[in-house]
């Protein structure tokens, strides 16, 4: 079973949200991006798809065979 399948089962993260993953510096890094969805603009209360920018959140998850798992979540700044 591929790692993406395990991630979906254990963490509730869907496989299509994971563009890539890597093993580096004795840790597993899983990159997560959510798809664009319409949201309400805080300034005008209109529905928009515009994204102001992105920043990456580092989330220490669990360990797998004594290897730390780091989730790198690309968080959207909505405008």
C-alpha positions as CSV (number, residue, x, y, z in Angstrom):
1,X,0.0,0.0,0.0
2,X,1.5,3.4,-0.9
3,X,2.3,6.0,1.8
4,X,-0.5,8.3,0.6
5,X,-3.0,5.6,1.4
6,X,-1.7,5.2,4.9
7,X,-1.7,9.0,5.4
8,X,-5.4,9.2,4.3
9,X,-6.4,6.4,6.8
10,X,-4.3,7.6,9.8
11,X,-4.5,11.4,9.5
12,X,-7.7,12.0,7.5
13,X,-5.8,13.7,4.8
14,X,-7.0,12.9,1.3
15,X,-4.4,11.6,-1.2
16,X,-5.3,14.4,-3.8
17,X,-4.2,17.0,-1.2
18,X,-0.6,15.6,-1.2
19,X,1.3,16.9,-4.2
20,X,4.5,15.2,-3.1
21,X,6.4,13.7,-0.1
22,X,10.1,13.2,0.6
23,X,12.4,11.5,3.1
24,X,15.1,14.0,4.1
25,X,17.3,14.7,7.2
26,X,16.0,11.5,8.9
27,X,12.4,12.7,8.7
28,X,9.4,12.2,6.5
29,X,8.0,15.4,5.0
30,X,4.5,15.4,3.6
31,X,3.4,18.5,1.7
32,X,-0.3,19.3,1.8
33,X,-2.2,21.7,-0.4
34,X,-6.0,22.1,-0.3
35,X,-7.9,22.9,-3.5
36,X,-9.2,26.5,-4.1
37,X,-12.8,26.9,-2.9
38,X,-15.1,29.9,-2.9
39,X,-15.1,31.9,0.3
40,X,-16.6,35.1,1.7
41,X,-14.5,38.3,1.4
42,X,-14.2,39.9,4.9
43,X,-14.3,43.4,3.4
44,X,-17.4,43.3,1.2
45,X,-19.1,40.0,2.1
46,X,-19.1,38.8,-1.5
47,X,-18.2,35.3,-2.6
48,X,-14.7,35.2,-4.3
49,X,-12.0,32.7,-5.3
50,X,-9.2,35.2,-5.0
51,X,-6.2,34.2,-2.9
52,X,-3.9,36.9,-1.5
53,X,-1.0,34.6,-0.9
54,X,0.3,31.4,0.8
55,X,2.5,30.6,3.7
56,X,3.7,27.2,4.9
57,X,2.8,25.9,8.4
58,X,5.0,23.2,9.9
59,X,3.1,20.6,11.9
60,X,5.0,17.9,13.8
61,X,2.7,14.8,13.4
62,X,3.6,11.4,14.7
63,X,6.6,9.2,14.3
64,X,6.8,6.2,12.0
65,X,9.4,3.6,13.0
66,X,11.3,6.2,15.1
67,X,11.3,8.6,12.1
68,X,9.5,11.9,12.8
69,X,6.7,12.9,10.4
70,X,6.5,16.6,9.5
71,X,3.4,17.9,7.7
72,X,4.1,21.0,5.6
73,X,0.7,22.6,5.1
74,X,0.5,25.3,2.4
75,X,-2.0,27.7,4.0
76,X,-4.0,30.2,2.0
77,X,-4.3,33.9,2.9
78,X,-7.7,34.7,1.5
79,X,-8.6,38.2,0.3
